[in-house]
Every structure is written in C-alpha cells, then in structure tokens.
Amino acid sequence: MPSRSSSVIDFDAPPEEVAQHLIGVTLLVDGVGGRIVETEAYDRDDPASHSFSGPTSRNASMFGSPGRAYVYRSYGIHWCLNFVCREKGHGAAVLIRAIEPTMGLDRMRERRGLDEARLLCAGPGRLAQALGIDDGFNGKPLDAPPFLLIAPPDGEPDAVVDAGLRIGISKAIDTPWRFGEKGSRFLSKPLGRKR
C-alpha cells in the first residue's frame, strides 16, 4: 500500500476540502487505526471554531504549520484529534470524527473496554480513546511516527462522500461541514439529518 503522508494530502487548503479528501484515507497511530469515514471542518472565520477568537494556549496548534495534530479535551472528559490545515497562522482544522477500525482491534477493544467494532471509533472521543490519543500528541507532525496516513490502494474506487450538518455545536449550526462515507456503518451519526 503506498504511503499518503501530509505532503500528499494538501493540508495547505481550506478545511472543508481537506475534510472531504481525508474520507477513505487510513489513519494509523502506532500501527492502530483504520479508514477515516467521518470528519468535520472548522475555519478561523467560523464562529463554531476554537480559533474564531484568536490564538490562545489551548488552540495554539491551530495557528501553527499545516499537517500537524491539534488535540484538545472536550467537556473536560474526551480527547479529540484534529488535523491542522491552511497556511501557517490561519487557524483551521479538521476534526476526525470516526474511522472504520481495521488494524489493532485487540488494542482498541482493550482501551475502550468493549467488543463491538462499530462502536470502537464512532465519535471523536471514542476514536481518541481507541487510538490512545491524549495531549501528548498535540502539535506532532502527521507525516512522522506515531502517525501514518495511507492512501487507498491503487484501483480502489474513491469513497462516495456525503455532507451534513455538524454535531454538538451551538454556533454556525447550518454550515454543512460534516463529511462522511456514504453507506458506512461506522459513522458517529447518520448524515443528512436536518435540524
């Protein structure tokens, strides 16, 4: 399988484009992970984004170089993994919402304390727990260990991507920047839901 590093994925692009291009890419962290099936985009001009009010100690990675991880704790409980995009200093990222687990399932099951493969990585908090993500990954480059991004094999058809409204936000709720692989049973929630 050819490697798809951050130099192959153009992280110096608008987050809604990066979010769509990531669908179908395999994400591994220390050899554990699977195919990305759901993402959400956030931009500096987006009131729902952590970067909307400018740089802080919490969101500093969003204003750094594209192609790095931005990890934060949601509601003081769950870690969330994002990929920084756009040119340095812009403040945009893509939240990795769900993967289809394919590698290291025993590790993921142990970390999550459950057997059901569909629920191992369906949602950003579950995904981070299954992959062992915490704040120690914040700012790390996506084209170097422990991260590995792998392109779909040659000849495999591109994933069909659907768009929908983002989840769990109270601002910019009508922006259709949640993307998922059509028909995937590993999404955190079905796409196409209207508020």
Short mmCIF file of the C-alpha atoms (twelve columns), coordinates in Angstrom:
data_MODEL
# 
_entry.id   MODEL 
# 
loop_
_atom_site.group_PDB 
_atom_site.id 
_atom_site.type_symbol 
_atom_site.label_atom_id 
_atom_site.label_alt_id 
_atom_site.label_comp_id 
_atom_site.label_asym_id 
_atom_site.label_seq_id 
_atom_site.Cartn_x 
_atom_site.Cartn_y 
_atom_site.Cartn_z 
_atom_site.pdbx_PDB_model_num 
ATOM 1   C CA . MET A 1   0.000   0.000  0.000  1 
ATOM 2   C CA . PRO A 2   1.522   3.374  -0.895 1 
ATOM 3   C CA . SER A 3   2.005   5.849  1.914  1 
ATOM 4   C CA . ARG A 4   -0.012  9.022  1.888  1 
ATOM 5   C CA . SER A 5   1.912   11.432 4.059  1 
ATOM 6   C CA . SER A 6   0.923   15.018 4.808  1 
ATOM 7   C CA . SER A 7   2.893   16.043 1.697  1 
ATOM 8   C CA . VAL A 8   0.457   14.029 -0.456 1 
ATOM 9   C CA . ILE A 9   -2.660  15.370 1.271  1 
ATOM 10  C CA . ASP A 10  -2.677  19.115 0.725  1 
ATOM 11  C CA . PHE A 11  -3.169  20.409 4.255  1 
ATOM 12  C CA . ASP A 12  -2.464  23.912 2.930  1 
ATOM 13  C CA . ALA A 13  -6.045  24.045 1.654  1 
ATOM 14  C CA . PRO A 14  -9.441  25.127 3.025  1 
ATOM 15  C CA . PRO A 15  -10.633 22.820 5.822  1 
ATOM 16  C CA . GLU A 16  -13.828 21.798 4.026  1 
ATOM 17  C CA . GLU A 17  -11.693 20.486 1.127  1 
ATOM 18  C CA . VAL A 18  -9.232  18.687 3.400  1 
ATOM 19  C CA . ALA A 19  -12.135 17.150 5.350  1 
ATOM 20  C CA . GLN A 20  -13.566 15.607 2.183  1 
ATOM 21  C CA . HIS A 21  -10.192 14.388 0.866  1 
ATOM 22  C CA . LEU A 22  -9.494  12.560 4.133  1 
ATOM 23  C CA . ILE A 23  -12.522 10.266 3.727  1 
ATOM 24  C CA . GLY A 24  -11.179 6.830  2.734  1 
ATOM 25  C CA . VAL A 25  -7.613  7.525  3.907  1 
ATOM 26  C CA . THR A 26  -6.272  5.088  6.507  1 
ATOM 27  C CA . LEU A 27  -5.107  6.677  9.762  1 
ATOM 28  C CA . LEU A 28  -2.755  4.697  11.988 1 
ATOM 29  C CA . VAL A 29  -1.311  5.738  15.334 1 
ATOM 30  C CA . ASP A 30  1.497   3.388  16.367 1 
ATOM 31  C CA . GLY A 31  0.004   0.814  13.979 1 
ATOM 32  C CA . VAL A 32  -3.530  1.048  15.385 1 
ATOM 33  C CA . GLY A 33  -6.431  2.554  13.420 1 
ATOM 34  C CA . GLY A 34  -8.429  2.279  10.225 1 
ATOM 35  C CA . ARG A 35  -10.140 4.098  7.349  1 
ATOM 36  C CA . ILE A 36  -11.377 7.616  8.056  1 
ATOM 37  C CA . VAL A 37  -15.130 7.638  7.417  1 
ATOM 38  C CA . GLU A 38  -16.260 10.902 9.071  1 
ATOM 39  C CA . THR A 39  -14.771 14.379 9.501  1 
ATOM 40  C CA . GLU A 40  -15.813 17.947 10.365 1 
ATOM 41  C CA . ALA A 41  -14.233 21.164 9.122  1 
ATOM 42  C CA . TYR A 42  -13.576 24.305 11.196 1 
ATOM 43  C CA . ASP A 43  -12.129 27.590 9.925  1 
ATOM 44  C CA . ARG A 44  -10.840 30.798 11.563 1 
ATOM 45  C CA . ASP A 45  -13.851 32.735 10.204 1 
ATOM 46  C CA . ASP A 46  -16.259 30.130 11.609 1 
ATOM 47  C CA . PRO A 47  -17.892 31.111 14.937 1 
ATOM 48  C CA . ALA A 48  -18.015 27.408 15.929 1 
ATOM 49  C CA . SER A 49  -14.227 27.080 15.622 1 
ATOM 50  C CA . HIS A 50  -11.820 27.179 18.561 1 
ATOM 51  C CA . SER A 51  -9.727  29.628 16.521 1 
ATOM 52  C CA . PHE A 52  -12.519 32.178 15.933 1 
ATOM 53  C CA . SER A 53  -11.443 34.490 18.800 1 
ATOM 54  C CA . GLY A 54  -7.731  34.232 18.002 1 
ATOM 55  C CA . PRO A 55  -4.784  32.312 19.421 1 
ATOM 56  C CA . THR A 56  -4.812  31.007 22.997 1 
ATOM 57  C CA . SER A 57  -2.669  28.496 24.848 1 
ATOM 58  C CA . ARG A 58  -5.361  25.861 24.175 1 
ATOM 59  C CA . ASN A 59  -5.650  26.376 20.400 1 
ATOM 60  C CA . ALA A 60  -2.042  27.383 19.606 1 
ATOM 61  C CA . SER A 61  -1.514  24.312 17.392 1 
ATOM 62  C CA . MET A 62  -4.322  25.501 15.093 1 
ATOM 63  C CA . PHE A 63  -2.202  28.555 14.281 1 
ATOM 64  C CA . GLY A 64  0.929   26.538 13.569 1 
ATOM 65  C CA . SER A 65  2.079   24.711 10.484 1 
ATOM 66  C CA . PRO A 66  -0.461  22.705 8.495  1 
ATOM 67  C CA . GLY A 67  -0.137  18.922 8.629  1 
ATOM 68  C CA . ARG A 68  0.092   18.702 12.418 1 
ATOM 69  C CA . ALA A 69  -2.217  17.362 15.102 1 
ATOM 70  C CA . TYR A 70  -4.394  19.633 17.211 1 
ATOM 71  C CA . VAL A 71  -5.590  17.714 20.282 1 
ATOM 72  C CA . TYR A 72  -7.930  19.168 22.877 1 
ATOM 73  C CA . ARG A 73  -10.135 17.889 25.682 1 
ATOM 74  C CA . SER A 74  -13.870 18.202 25.110 1 
ATOM 75  C CA . TYR A 75  -16.073 18.948 28.135 1 
ATOM 76  C CA . GLY A 76  -13.126 18.008 30.353 1 
ATOM 77  C CA . ILE A 77  -13.715 14.336 29.514 1 
ATOM 78  C CA . HIS A 78  -12.740 13.231 25.988 1 
ATOM 79  C CA . TRP A 79  -9.665  13.969 23.884 1 
ATOM 80  C CA . CYS A 80  -10.358 14.949 20.271 1 
ATOM 81  C CA . LEU A 81  -7.972  14.624 17.315 1 
ATOM 82  C CA . ASN A 82  -7.862  17.306 14.616 1 
ATOM 83  C CA . PHE A 83  -5.617  17.850 11.615 1 
ATOM 84  C CA . VAL A 84  -4.383  21.436 11.166 1 
ATOM 85  C CA . CYS A 85  -4.795  22.852 7.671  1 
ATOM 86  C CA . ARG A 86  -4.472  26.094 5.685  1 
ATOM 87  C CA . GLU A 87  -1.352  28.216 5.653  1 
ATOM 88  C CA . LYS A 88  0.570   28.783 8.883  1 
ATOM 89  C CA . GLY A 89  -1.158  31.144 11.258 1 
ATOM 90  C CA . HIS A 90  -4.647  30.842 9.768  1 
ATOM 91  C CA . GLY A 91  -6.313  28.718 12.445 1 
ATOM 92  C CA . ALA A 92  -8.208  25.963 10.634 1 
ATOM 93  C CA . ALA A 93  -8.513  22.252 11.370 1 
ATOM 94  C CA . VAL A 94  -10.425 19.096 10.557 1 
ATOM 95  C CA . LEU A 95  -11.901 17.060 13.414 1 
ATOM 96  C CA . ILE A 96  -11.547 13.323 12.828 1 
ATOM 97  C CA . ARG A 97  -14.990 12.086 13.922 1 
ATOM 98  C CA . ALA A 98  -14.951 8.378  13.045 1 
ATOM 99  C CA . ILE A 99  -12.907 5.609  11.492 1 
ATOM 100 C CA . GLU A 100 -13.708 2.094  10.379 1 
ATOM 101 C CA . PRO A 101 -11.340 0.107  12.607 1 
ATOM 102 C CA . THR A 102 -9.161  -2.283 10.622 1 
ATOM 103 C CA . MET A 103 -5.798  -2.595 12.406 1 
ATOM 104 C CA . GLY A 104 -5.014  -3.225 16.068 1 
ATOM 105 C CA . LEU A 105 -8.580  -4.139 17.012 1 
ATOM 106 C CA . ASP A 106 -7.455  -6.002 20.139 1 
ATOM 107 C CA . ARG A 107 -5.641  -2.864 21.366 1 
ATOM 108 C CA . MET A 108 -8.700  -0.717 20.633 1 
ATOM 109 C CA . ARG A 109 -11.032 -3.154 22.395 1 
ATOM 110 C CA . GLU A 110 -8.757  -3.176 25.428 1 
ATOM 111 C CA . ARG A 111 -8.589  0.633  25.560 1 
ATOM 112 C CA . ARG A 112 -12.338 1.038  25.080 1 
ATOM 113 C CA . GLY A 113 -13.443 -1.938 27.199 1 
ATOM 114 C CA . LEU A 114 -15.885 -3.249 24.609 1 
ATOM 115 C CA . ASP A 115 -16.049 -5.734 21.750 1 
ATOM 116 C CA . GLU A 116 -18.467 -4.129 19.262 1 
ATOM 117 C CA . ALA A 117 -16.264 -2.997 16.342 1 
ATOM 118 C CA . ARG A 118 -18.859 -0.497 15.102 1 
ATOM 119 C CA . LEU A 119 -18.676 1.466  18.352 1 
ATOM 120 C CA . LEU A 120 -14.901 1.419  18.860 1 
ATOM 121 C CA . CYS A 121 -14.227 4.640  16.900 1 
ATOM 122 C CA . ALA A 122 -17.692 6.085  16.140 1 
ATOM 123 C CA . GLY A 123 -17.314 9.594  17.549 1 
ATOM 124 C CA . PRO A 124 -14.271 11.768 18.263 1 
ATOM 125 C CA . GLY A 125 -13.968 10.855 21.951 1 
ATOM 126 C CA . ARG A 126 -14.281 7.123  21.296 1 
ATOM 127 C CA . LEU A 127 -11.809 7.394  18.414 1 
ATOM 128 C CA . ALA A 128 -9.197  9.177  20.531 1 
ATOM 129 C CA . GLN A 129 -9.556  6.651  23.345 1 
ATOM 130 C CA . ALA A 130 -9.288  3.697  20.940 1 
ATOM 131 C CA . LEU A 131 -6.160  5.164  19.312 1 
ATOM 132 C CA . GLY A 132 -4.562  6.167  22.623 1 
ATOM 133 C CA . ILE A 133 -4.643  9.884  21.784 1 
ATOM 134 C CA . ASP A 134 -4.039  12.433 24.553 1 
ATOM 135 C CA . ASP A 135 -2.499  15.906 24.852 1 
ATOM 136 C CA . GLY A 136 0.981   14.453 24.298 1 
ATOM 137 C CA . PHE A 137 0.088   14.189 20.586 1 
ATOM 138 C CA . ASN A 138 -0.783  17.880 20.275 1 
ATOM 139 C CA . GLY A 139 1.392   19.617 17.674 1 
ATOM 140 C CA . LYS A 140 3.006   16.420 16.369 1 
ATOM 141 C CA . PRO A 141 3.548   16.201 12.588 1 
ATOM 142 C CA . LEU A 142 1.167   13.886 10.745 1 
ATOM 143 C CA . ASP A 143 3.881   12.678 8.344  1 
ATOM 144 C CA . ALA A 144 6.052   11.111 11.058 1 
ATOM 145 C CA . PRO A 145 5.630   8.408  13.715 1 
ATOM 146 C CA . PRO A 146 3.471   7.740  15.622 1 
ATOM 147 C CA . PHE A 147 1.138   8.882  12.797 1 
ATOM 148 C CA . LEU A 148 0.828   7.217  9.405  1 
ATOM 149 C CA . LEU A 149 -1.657  8.221  6.707  1 
ATOM 150 C CA . ILE A 150 -2.127  5.700  3.888  1 
ATOM 151 C CA . ALA A 151 -3.817  6.321  0.564  1 
ATOM 152 C CA . PRO A 152 -6.450  3.865  -0.626 1 
ATOM 153 C CA . PRO A 153 -4.865  1.127  -2.764 1 
ATOM 154 C CA . ASP A 154 -4.494  1.818  -6.463 1 
ATOM 155 C CA . GLY A 155 -7.570  0.763  -8.375 1 
ATOM 156 C CA . GLU A 156 -9.872  1.055  -5.360 1 
ATOM 157 C CA . PRO A 157 -12.797 3.349  -6.178 1 
ATOM 158 C CA . ASP A 158 -12.897 6.657  -4.332 1 
ATOM 159 C CA . ALA A 159 -15.189 6.779  -1.330 1 
ATOM 160 C CA . VAL A 160 -18.542 8.424  -2.052 1 
ATOM 161 C CA . VAL A 161 -18.703 11.407 0.311  1 
ATOM 162 C CA . ASP A 162 -21.921 12.868 1.727  1 
ATOM 163 C CA . ALA A 163 -22.186 16.200 3.559  1 
ATOM 164 C CA . GLY A 164 -24.341 17.126 6.516  1 
ATOM 165 C CA . LEU A 165 -24.635 19.499 9.433  1 
ATOM 166 C CA . ARG A 166 -22.032 19.444 12.187 1 
ATOM 167 C CA . ILE A 167 -22.848 17.907 15.553 1 
ATOM 168 C CA . GLY A 168 -22.578 19.200 19.124 1 
ATOM 169 C CA . ILE A 169 -22.146 22.908 18.375 1 
ATOM 170 C CA . SER A 170 -24.344 25.914 19.125 1 
ATOM 171 C CA . LYS A 171 -22.971 28.392 16.552 1 
ATOM 172 C CA . ALA A 172 -22.918 28.182 12.747 1 
ATOM 173 C CA . ILE A 173 -25.199 25.168 13.077 1 
ATOM 174 C CA . ASP A 174 -26.365 25.369 9.460  1 
ATOM 175 C CA . THR A 175 -22.885 25.031 7.931  1 
ATOM 176 C CA . PRO A 176 -22.821 21.630 6.138  1 
ATOM 177 C CA . TRP A 177 -19.204 20.846 7.002  1 
ATOM 178 C CA . ARG A 178 -19.612 17.330 8.381  1 
ATOM 179 C CA . PHE A 179 -18.496 14.775 5.801  1 
ATOM 180 C CA . GLY A 180 -18.848 11.021 5.777  1 
ATOM 181 C CA . GLU A 181 -18.531 7.981  3.616  1 
ATOM 182 C CA . LYS A 182 -21.922 7.189  2.129  1 
ATOM 183 C CA . GLY A 183 -23.311 3.930  3.490  1 
ATOM 184 C CA . SER A 184 -20.662 3.460  6.200  1 
ATOM 185 C CA . ARG A 185 -21.987 1.772  9.318  1 
ATOM 186 C CA . PHE A 186 -19.098 3.264  11.317 1 
ATOM 187 C CA . LEU A 187 -20.311 6.908  11.302 1 
ATOM 188 C CA . SER A 188 -20.956 8.508  14.681 1 
ATOM 189 C CA . LYS A 189 -24.442 9.560  13.492 1 
ATOM 190 C CA . PRO A 190 -26.189 9.332  10.121 1 
ATOM 191 C CA . LEU A 191 -25.516 12.157 7.677  1 
ATOM 192 C CA . GLY A 192 -28.208 14.259 6.077  1 
ATOM 193 C CA . ARG A 193 -30.044 14.918 9.335  1 
ATOM 194 C CA . LYS A 194 -31.761 18.305 9.358  1 
ATOM 195 C CA . ARG A 195 -32.249 20.447 12.432 1 
# 
